[in-house]
């Protein structure tokens, strides 16, 4: 049984984030994706493999071309995880604002 990579691992790499950004606008062929980066086609292929394994990208054959298509719904897991910490930090910053306002009025 192969283990599926998780989304966090996929988005940890800046190149993979750039690939996701590019193909989120429109599906692109592997060649079009590779041409956008100054890395080998083999390196782009490895990045695409990781993105595919975690479900952020699907490959679709159209004629002789393979198109890379983004599946951004997988990022909901990331948004949910980040959201819980966002609430925590918002409350901390609000408490800091309150404290700073209080000490400024004492001057």
Secondary structure, DSSP 4 states (H G I P E B T S, - for coil): -PPPPPHHHHHTSHHHHHHHHHHHHS-EEHHHHHHTSSS-HHHHHHHHHHHHHTTSEEEEEETTEEEEEE-GGGGHHHHHHHHHHHHHHHHHHHHHHHHHHHHHHT-
